[in-house]
Amino acid sequence: MYCRNLCSIIVSSVILSLIPNTMAIIGGEEKDWNRFGFLVKIFSREESSNIVTSCTGTIISTQLILTSSYCLLNATTGRRLFEFIVTVQSLKRPKTLPAEVVEIGQTWGILKIPEMPISTLCPPIPAPKRVAQLNVRPSLLQSSVVNIDVLKLKKKKCWIVGFATTDNATEFIKQEKIHLINIQSINPVKDKSNYFWSPIVANETACWDDAGAALFCSTQNWGHVLVGIFQHLIAPKKPIDPKREDEKMNMTDSCSRAIEMRFSKTTNQQKIFDVIQKFDVAAFISIYQNCFREIPYHLEII
């Protein structure tokens, strides 16, 4: 009953407080959310406030959601936001679940939600997995990390998925359309070793509400692996028109004018694996045994 009431209250405030149009994926190829069931919506707000932040996240275990730290903190004060809900896809219809912050890193954050059945996250083949694969092979004794240098991958295919942009917040709450964008190239960011950048091609880009979306790359030995998190865009400076008063339109326009997408690396974030070990290790191990058991265990022990 608590979850039902809490989620209802927050969803109502989301509808009232989100900006009229949501600024999510622009362009890309339309996909079925059921085939990318690890993708989730995150809504958050501060205590005693109707200001709501909309972001994106990824299911990484039966109870844990990986996202950007930006989605969990007040952009002005840097303080942790107070209330969170997560919308996940299910076999029948999307579900809205309460969530709590368990850890915030420099560029990433992890939320905890009510436990989901492993059978739901790892349905029988050929059904797609509803949980993302990290570059780790978990063990009760000592987990092993798959060393992946994304910049050195040969014939790599990288991509992100996110929810389609809608004209109003009410539609976004119910939005089930998602779009996939193929990442044309991944490059190091000068003076920021923990970041990648990718050029925006044909105006296909993530936008502000896609913060926290996972960057995946296909590897020859490991399949599709989560290697990064979308953080923000780089856009050329544009003179401000004092006659233009529609700030929301300016924000949307900034996504259309962007020239680069910026991603933070996750493959070198040992702390993420430490959090999983602390909060959900048994289920995490079971997921990799059921979802990814065909992957060999010839790995370097960290």
Buried (B, 14 or more C-beta within 10 A) or exposed (E): EEEEEBBEEBBEBBBEBBBEBBBBBBBBEEBEBBBBBBBBBBBBBBEEEEEBBBBBBBBBBBBBBBBBBBBBBBEEEEEBBEBBBBBBBEEEEBBBBBBEBBBBBEBBBBBBBEEBEBEBBBBEEEEEBBBBBBBBBBBEEEBBBBEBEBEEBEEBEBBBBBBBBBEEBBBBBEBEBBBBBEBEEBEEBEEEEBBBBBBBEEEBBBBBBBBBBBBBBBBEEBBBBBBBBBBBBEBEEEEEEEEEEEEEEBBBBBBBBBEBBBBBBBBBBEEBBEBBBEBBBEBBBBBBEBBBEEBEEEBEEE
